[in-house]
Amino acid sequence: MAALGWNLATMRRCRIRGVDGYGRAETCANAFQKRGNVKKLYVGNLPFSTTQDELQGIFERFGSVASAAVIMDRETGRSRGFGFIEMDEASAADEAIRELDGSDFGGRSLRVNEANDRRGGGGGGGGGGGRRY
């Protein structure tokens, strides 16, 4: 599991996703394992008006898109100008990277590359301390 980018904490947060063909409950870890060849791509410098459907449409000409997400700002609800694509075939994802990286979309030069695994950030800044004498 660790090779797939899953850790124990992630698996504990998983909820039941549905029922597989045999009537067994399917967790998100099981569903993720079935998608073994999926490749996740980072897409940067998107126009702020880009929708998920538009983003998915750009990549569908290279192969099957498992998911598309435009990242939105929590406070304003506006796009942050980047997103992620998961493609079912690694070869299709590689072709999309070659063809789309640096290409023009909505007057902007897209940045497309393989997404890096998200690493846990550092802890908070710590407390300030109290009075000093």
Backbone hydrogen bonds in HBPLUS format (Angstrom, degrees):
<---DONOR---> <-ACCEPTOR-->    atom                        ^
c    i                          cat <-CA-CA->   ^        H-A-AA   ^      H-
h    n   atom  resd res      DA  || num        DHA   H-A  angle D-A-AA Bond
n    s   type  num  typ     dist DA aas  dist angle  dist       angle   num
A0004-LEU N   A0001-MET O   2.92 MM   3  5.33 143.5  2.06 109.6 120.4     1
A0006-TRP N   A0001-MET O   3.46 MM   5  5.73 160.0  2.50 146.1 140.8     2
A0005-GLY N   A0002-ALA O   3.06 MM   3  5.26 163.0  2.09 110.0 113.9     3
A0011-MET N   A0007-ASN O   3.10 MM   4  6.44 162.1  2.13 156.9 161.9     4
A0012-ARG N   A0008-LEU O   2.98 MM   4  6.22 148.2  2.08 147.7 156.4     5
A0013-ARG N   A0009-ALA O   3.21 MM   4  6.47 142.2  2.36 141.5 150.3     6
A0013-ARG N   A0010-THR O   3.14 MM   3  5.27 128.0  2.42  98.0 111.2     7
A0014-CYS N   A0011-MET O   3.23 MM   3  5.23 149.2  2.33  98.0 107.0     8
A0017-ARG N   A0026-GLU O   2.77 MM   9  5.60 161.7  1.80 161.0 166.8     9
A0026-GLU N   A0018-GLY O   2.87 MM   8  5.44 159.8  1.91 144.8 144.5    10
A0020-ASP N   A0024-ARG O   2.88 MM   4  5.59 158.0  1.93 161.8 163.2    11
A0023-GLY N   A0020-ASP O   3.11 MM   3  5.59 165.2  2.14 124.3 123.8    12
A0031-ALA N   A0027-THR O   3.06 MM   4  6.38 161.9  2.09 152.0 157.2    13
A0032-PHE N   A0028-CYS O   2.87 MM   4  5.94 151.3  1.95 141.4 149.2    14
A0033-GLN N   A0029-ALA O   3.01 MM   4  6.26 154.2  2.08 145.8 152.1    15
A0034-LYS N   A0030-ASN O   3.22 MM   4  6.50 147.9  2.33 145.6 153.2    16
A0035-ARG N   A0032-PHE O   3.03 MM   3  5.26 138.0  2.21 103.2 115.0    17
A0038-VAL N   A0035-ARG O   3.00 MM   3  5.68 164.4  2.02 138.1 137.9    18
A0039-LYS N   A0087-MET O   2.92 MM  48  5.35 156.4  1.97 149.5 157.0    19
A0087-MET N   A0039-LYS O   2.90 MM  48  5.35 163.8  1.93 151.7 152.1    20
A0115-ALA N   A0040-LYS O   2.95 MM  75  5.62 169.5  1.96 130.9 133.8    21
A0041-LEU N   A0085-ILE O   2.69 MM  44  5.10 164.3  1.71 158.6 164.2    22
A0085-ILE N   A0041-LEU O   2.99 MM  44  5.10 154.9  2.06 138.4 145.8    23
A0042-TYR N   A0113-ASN O   2.73 MM  71  5.46 165.3  1.75 168.9 174.1    24
A0113-ASN N   A0042-TYR O   3.11 MM  71  5.46 157.0  2.17 147.6 154.6    25
A0043-VAL N   A0083-GLY O   2.89 MM  40  5.18 162.9  1.92 150.4 146.9    26
A0083-GLY N   A0043-VAL O   2.82 MM  40  5.18 149.5  1.92 145.9 155.6    27
A0044-GLY N   A0111-ARG O   2.67 MM  67  4.75 164.1  1.69 146.6 151.6    28
A0111-ARG N   A0044-GLY O   3.04 MM  67  4.75 158.9  2.09 130.1 130.0    29
A0046-LEU N   A0081-GLY O   2.86 MM  35  4.67 156.7  1.91 135.4 132.8    30
A0050-THR N   A0047-PRO O   3.09 MM   3  5.62 170.9  2.10 121.8 123.7    31
A0055-LEU N   A0051-THR O   2.99 MM   4  6.27 162.4  2.02 151.6 156.6    32
A0056-GLN N   A0052-GLN O   2.87 MM   4  6.07 163.4  1.90 153.2 157.7    33
A0057-GLY N   A0053-ASP O   2.92 MM   4  6.05 154.9  1.98 143.2 150.5    34
A0058-ILE N   A0054-GLU O   3.10 MM   4  6.40 144.9  2.23 148.1 155.7    35
A0059-PHE N   A0056-GLN O   3.13 MM   3  5.44 124.6  2.45 103.2 116.0    36
A0060-GLU N   A0056-GLN O   3.00 MM   4  6.14 137.2  2.19 150.7 163.6    37
A0062-PHE N   A0059-PHE O   3.02 MM   3  5.70 163.3  2.05 121.0 126.4    38
A0063-GLY N   A0060-GLU O   3.29 MM   3  5.19 141.6  2.44  96.6 106.8    39
A0088-ASP N   A0064-SER O   3.05 MM  24  5.68 165.8  2.07 150.0 154.6    40
A0066-ALA N   A0086-GLU O   2.63 MM  20  5.23 138.7  1.80 143.2 155.6    41
A0067-SER N   A0086-GLU O   3.29 MM  19  5.11 154.0  2.36 131.2 133.6    42
A0086-GLU N   A0067-SER O   2.90 MM  19  5.11 163.0  1.93 146.0 146.2    43
A0069-ALA N   A0084-PHE O   2.88 MM  15  5.27 148.6  1.98 159.1 163.3    44
A0084-PHE N   A0069-ALA O   2.81 MM  15  5.27 149.9  1.90 147.2 157.4    45
A0071-ILE N   A0082-PHE O   3.00 MM  11  6.03 161.4  2.04 149.3 155.4    46
A0080-ARG N   A0071-ILE O   2.84 MM   9  5.83 160.9  1.87 165.8 159.4    47
A0073-ASP N   A0078-ARG O   2.75 MM   5  5.45 169.7  1.76 157.7 159.7    48
A0077-GLY N   A0073-ASP O   2.83 MM   4  5.11 144.1  1.96 136.4 145.8    49
A0093-ALA N   A0089-GLU O   3.08 MM   4  6.39 153.8  2.15 147.8 155.6    50
A0094-ASP N   A0090-ALA O   2.90 MM   4  6.16 157.3  1.95 150.8 156.6    51
A0095-GLU N   A0091-SER O   3.04 MM   4  6.26 154.6  2.11 142.4 149.1    52
A0096-ALA N   A0092-ALA O   2.94 MM   4  6.17 155.2  2.00 145.9 152.7    53
A0097-ILE N   A0093-ALA O   2.95 MM   4  6.24 154.0  2.02 149.8 156.5    54
A0098-ARG N   A0094-ASP O   3.07 MM   4  6.36 166.1  2.09 149.3 152.2    55
A0099-GLU N   A0095-GLU O   2.94 MM   4  6.15 162.0  1.98 153.1 158.0    56
A0100-LEU N   A0096-ALA O   2.82 MM   4  5.68 161.8  1.85 149.9 155.2    57
A0101-ASP N   A0097-ILE O   3.08 MM   4  5.53 158.5  2.13 141.4 145.6    58
A0103-SER N   A0100-LEU O   2.93 MM   3  5.11 165.5  1.95 125.6 128.6    59
A0102-GLY N   A0110-LEU O   2.74 MM   8  5.09 158.0  1.79 143.8 150.3    60
A0110-LEU N   A0103-SER O   2.81 MM   7  5.60 160.9  1.85 171.6 166.3    61
A0105-PHE N   A0108-ARG O   2.79 MM   3  5.31 156.9  1.84 151.6 159.3    62
A0108-ARG N   A0105-PHE O   3.10 MM   3  5.31 155.4  2.16 106.8 114.5    63
